[in-house]
Amino acid sequence: MNGHRRPRPVLVGALTAMALPLTLTACGPAASETGGAAAQPAGTAGSTTSPSPATPGRTASPSQPDLRRLETVGAGAYSRSRFGANSATITNKWLPMLPGTQWVFEGSTVEDGERIDHSLVSTVTDLTKVVDGVRTAVLWERDFENGDPVEAEVAFFAQDTDGNVWELGEYPEEYEGSQVVDHPAWITGFDGALAGIAMRARPVVRSRDYAEGLGPKVGWDDRGKVYRTGQRTCVPTGCYSGVVVIDEFSKSEPGAHQYKYYAPGVGNVRVGFGGKDATKETLVLARHRKLGAADLSAGRRAALTLEKHAYRTARSAYGGTEQMR
């Protein structure tokens, strides 16, 4: 959910790959973790600081990842050998993704100089998908502006045996009215794409930044860095302590930062911005719930529909993958 950083698409990503941001709480001034003057999170009012099967489509095999291109300090380089039989069961303290969990975020963003309402609905389905030999959990996300749908996506996450959560790809559809105008998919093992860290098992301030994934064909190159730990923030769903704040940035958007706040046992609860982020996106967690059987079934059908589109419209990235199940 991850988001997510750019308006596109969570969720995530993620979801270009559009990242749907979740708003995080602002922290007190400090030296910037990315160098230069501190980039203080904005748009975070109300926050406080606490002390410190058969394969449809193409049948080509995925290319082997170049591990040297996606070294992630502290978590190690991506390798399918990092994952066990339960990789689709995601229990990470700051990014739990249990089937049927849904987050609803509300906030705003700026486009063409105009501030508009922005909301994001992120749902963990009961589907899994094997990506590059790793079984992943399937996240379904919908992005709205002024109440109108502008994007939907499926994104794929797995937890390694050390407890780190990785994103292995995503298929987003971007809409203008009822028309799909873009589908910038990236899938680990295809078109040079590689998995990246969505959340470390043990986030530590002053640790080095890490890749959140690499999709060179669609311009996805976001990185993350642990900005703060032990924070407290309040959003419509409640007040949370022990919050971890991740600073997300990209070489393709120099000076722009997005800050995502992750609460223990909940996940992303707030998104803020800093520096030269033109979108000035803010989000807060407005609702957090466990879906009933009917809603979970509806989410499953929606995710499977997106996958049908992906096999047709994003063949080079998606066509050689196994079906969700």
C-alpha positions in Angstrom: 0.0 0.0 0.0 1.8 1.0 -0.3 1.4 3.3 -2.3 2.8 3.6 -3.3 4.4 8.1 -3.9 3.2 9.5 -7.1 -0.3 10.2 -8.1 -1.1 7.2 -10.2 -1.8 4.6 -8.8 -1.7 1.3 -2.1 -1.2 0.9 -1.4 1.0 0.3 -1.3 2.6 1.3 -4.0 2.1 1.4 -5.4 -0.2 2.0 -6.9 3.7 5.3 -14.1 3.3 3.0 -10.9 1.1 5.2 -8.8 1.6 5.1 -5.2 -1.3 5.8 -3.0 0.0 7.7 -0.1 -1.1 7.2 3.5 -0.6 10.2 5.7 1.8 10.1 8.5 2.5 12.3 11.4 5.0 15.1 11.4 8.0 14.9 13.7 10.2 17.6 15.2 13.0 19.3 13.3 16.1 17.2 12.7 18.9 16.8 10.2 17.5 15.4 7.0 18.1 11.7 6.5 18.7 12.2 2.8 21.2 14.9 3.1 21.0 18.7 3.2 18.4 20.7 5.2 15.7 18.8 7.0 12.5 18.2 4.9 9.8 18.7 7.5 6.6 16.7 6.7 3.7 19.0 5.8 0.0 18.5 5.8 0.2 16.6 9.1 -1.9 18.7 11.4 -2.9 17.1 14.7 0.3 15.0 15.0 2.5 15.0 18.1 6.0 14.0 18.7 6.9 11.5 21.4 10.3 11.0 22.8 12.7 9.6 21.1 -1.2 -23.7 -12.7 -1.6 -23.1 -16.5 -0.2 -19.8 -17.6 -2.3 -17.7 -19.9 -0.7 -15.4 -22.5 3.1 -15.6 -23.1 5.0 -18.6 -21.9 8.4 -17.0 -21.8 10.3 -17.6 -18.5 11.1 -14.6 -16.3 14.6 -13.3 -16.7 16.9 -13.7 -13.7 17.2 -10.5 -11.6 20.5 -8.7 -11.5 20.9 -8.6 -7.7 23.7 -5.9 -7.9 21.1 -3.4 -9.2 18.8 -3.7 -6.1 21.0 -4.0 -3.1 19.0 -3.1 0.0 21.2 -2.4 3.0 20.0 -4.0 6.2 17.6 -6.3 4.5 19.9 -7.8 1.9 19.5 -8.1 -1.8 16.3 -9.6 -3.3 16.5 -13.3 -3.9 13.7 -15.9 -4.1 15.7 -18.0 -1.6 14.8 -15.5 1.1 11.2 -16.6 1.1 9.6 -19.7 2.7 6.4 -21.6 2.2 4.4 -19.0 4.1 5.6 -15.9 2.2 2.0 -14.8 1.4 1.2 -14.6 5.1 2.3 -11.0 6.1 2.4 -10.4 9.8 5.1 -7.6 9.9 4.4 -5.4 12.9 4.1 -2.2 10.9 2.6 -3.6 7.7 0.3 -6.5 8.6 -1.7 -7.6 5.5 -4.2 -10.2 6.6 -6.9 -11.2 4.1 -10.1 -9.1 4.4 -8.4 -6.1 6.0 -9.4 -2.8 4.4 -8.0 0.7 4.9 -9.9 3.8 3.7 -7.9 7.0 3.4 -9.2 10.6 2.9 -7.3 13.7 2.0 -6.3 16.0 -0.8 -3.8 16.5 -3.6 -2.8 19.4 -5.9 -3.1 19.0 -9.7 -2.6 21.9 -12.1 -2.5 24.3 -9.2 -5.9 23.2 -7.9 -6.5 21.3 -4.6 -8.8 18.4 -5.0 -10.3 15.8 -2.7 -8.5 12.5 -2.8 -9.4 9.2 -1.3 -7.9 5.7 -1.4 -9.4 2.3 -0.6 -6.9 -0.5 -0.1 -8.1 -4.1 0.5 -6.1 -7.3 1.2 -7.9 -10.0 -0.9 -7.9 -13.7 -0.1 -6.1 -14.4 -3.4 -2.4 -15.2 -3.8 -0.2 -15.1 -6.9 3.2 -16.6 -7.6 5.6 -14.0 -8.9 9.2 -15.0 -9.8 8.7 -18.2 -7.8 7.5 -16.5 -4.7 3.9 -16.7 -3.5 2.5 -13.3 -2.8 -0.5 -11.7 -1.2 -2.7 -9.7 -3.5 -3.7 -6.2 -2.6 -6.5 -4.4 -4.5 -6.6 -0.6 -4.5 -8.9 2.1 -5.8 -8.0 5.7 -6.1 -10.6 8.5 -6.3 -10.4 12.3 -7.0 -13.4 14.4 -6.2 -15.3 11.1 -5.8 -14.5 9.9 -9.4 -12.3 6.8 -9.9 -8.9 7.6 -11.4 -7.1 4.4 -10.8 -7.4 0.8 -9.7 -4.6 -1.7 -9.3 -3.5 -5.1 -8.0 -0.1 -5.2 -6.2 1.9 -8.2 -4.9 3.6 -8.5 -1.5 5.5 -11.2 0.3 7.2 -11.5 3.7 10.7 -13.1 3.8 11.8 -15.5 6.6 13.4 -12.5 8.5 10.1 -10.6 8.6 10.8 -8.0 5.9 7.9 -7.2 3.5 8.7 -6.9 -0.2 6.7 -5.7 -3.1 7.2 -7.8 -6.2 5.1 -5.9 -8.7 1.8 -4.2 -9.6 -0.7 -3.8 -12.4 -2.4 -0.4 -12.3 -5.1 1.0 -14.6 -5.4 4.7 -14.9 -8.7 6.2 -15.9 -10.1 9.3 -17.6 -13.9 8.9 -17.3 -14.7 5.4 -18.3 -11.6 4.9 -20.5 -8.4 3.2 -19.5 -5.6 5.6 -20.5 -2.5 3.8 -19.1 -1.5 0.6 -17.5 2.2 1.0 -16.3 2.7 -2.5 -14.9 6.0 -3.8 -13.5 6.6 -7.4 -12.4 9.8 -8.8 -10.9 11.7 -10.8 -13.5 10.2 -9.1 -16.6 11.4 -6.0 -18.5 14.3 -5.5 -16.0 11.9 -5.1 -13.0 13.1 -6.1 -9.5 11.4 -6.4 -6.1 12.0 -3.9 -3.4 11.4 -3.5 0.4 7.9 -2.3 1.5 8.7 -2.5 5.2 11.7 -3.7 7.1 11.3 -6.2 10.0 13.2 -3.9 12.3 13.2 -0.3 11.1 16.1 1.7 12.5 16.7 5.4 12.2 20.0 6.3 10.5 20.1 3.1 8.6 20.8 3.5 4.9 18.0 4.0 2.3 16.7 1.1 0.3 15.0 0.4 -3.0 11.2 0.0 -2.9 11.3 -1.7 -6.3 12.6 -1.1 -9.8 10.4 -0.9 -12.9 12.7 0.8 -15.5 10.2 0.4 -18.3 7.6 2.5 -16.4 9.9 4.8 -14.4 9.4 3.2 -11.0 12.5 3.8 -9.0 11.3 4.9 -5.5 13.5 4.5 -2.4 12.7 4.6 1.3 14.5 5.6 4.4 13.5 5.3 8.1 12.9 8.9 9.1 11.6 8.5 12.6 10.5 5.8 15.1 8.6 5.9 18.3 6.2 8.6 17.1 2.6 9.4 18.1 -0.1 10.5 15.7 -3.9 11.0 15.7 -6.2 10.3 12.8 -10.0 9.7 12.5 -9.6 6.1 13.5 -7.7 6.9 16.7 -4.4 7.9 18.2 -1.4 5.6 17.7 2.0 5.3 19.5 5.2 3.6 18.4 4.7 4.9 14.9 7.4 4.5 12.3 7.8 7.2 9.7 9.3 6.4 6.3 10.7 9.1 4.0 10.0 8.1 0.3 11.8 9.8 -2.6 13.0 9.2 -6.1 16.0 10.2 -8.3 13.5 11.2 -11.0 11.8 13.7 -8.6 14.8 15.4 -6.9 13.9 17.3 -3.7 10.4 15.8 -3.4 9.6 13.7 -0.3 6.5 11.8 0.9 6.3 10.8 4.5 4.3 7.7 5.4 3.4 6.8 9.0 2.9 3.2 10.0 1.3 2.3 13.3 1.9 -1.1 15.0 -0.7 -3.7 14.3 -2.5 -1.4 11.8 -0.2 -0.3 9.0 -0.2 3.0 7.2 -2.3 5.6 9.0 -1.1 9.0 7.6 0.7 10.4 4.6 2.4 13.8 4.4 4.8 15.7 2.1 7.9 17.7 2.1 10.4 19.6 -0.1 9.5 20.0 -3.7 6.5 17.6 -3.8 4.2 19.3 -6.3 1.2 17.2 -5.5 1.2 18.2 -1.8 -0.7 15.0 -1.1 -2.1 14.4 2.4 -4.1 11.4 3.5 -5.4 10.1 6.9 -6.9 6.8 7.8 -10.6 7.4 8.0 -11.8 3.8 8.4 -10.1 0.5 9.2 -12.1 -2.7 9.2 -12.3 -6.5 8.6 -14.5 -7.3 5.6 -17.4 -9.8 5.8 -17.7 -12.7 3.4 -19.8 -10.8 0.7 -17.4 -7.8 0.5 -14.3 -10.1 0.5 -15.9 -12.0 -2.4 -16.5 -8.8 -4.3 -12.9 -7.8 -3.8 -11.7 -11.1 -5.1 -13.9 -10.7 -8.3 -12.6 -7.2 -8.9 -8.9 -8.3 -8.6 -9.5 -11.2 -10.9 -11.1 -8.8 -13.5 -8.0 -6.5 -13.3 -5.8 -9.6 -13.9 -7.8 -10.5 -17.0 -7.1 -7.0 -18.4 -3.4 -7.3 -17.4 -2.9 -10.5 -19.5 -4.3 -8.6 -22.5 -2.8 -5.1 -22.1 0.5 -5.6 -20.3 1.8 -8.8 -21.9 5.5 -8.1 -21.6 5.3 -7.6 -17.9 2.4 -9.8 -16.9 1.8 -12.3 -19.7 4.3 -14.9 -18.4 3.0 -15.0 -14.8 0.8 -17.6 -13.2 -2.8 -16.8 -12.5 -4.0 -15.7 -9.1 -5.8 -18.3 -7.0 
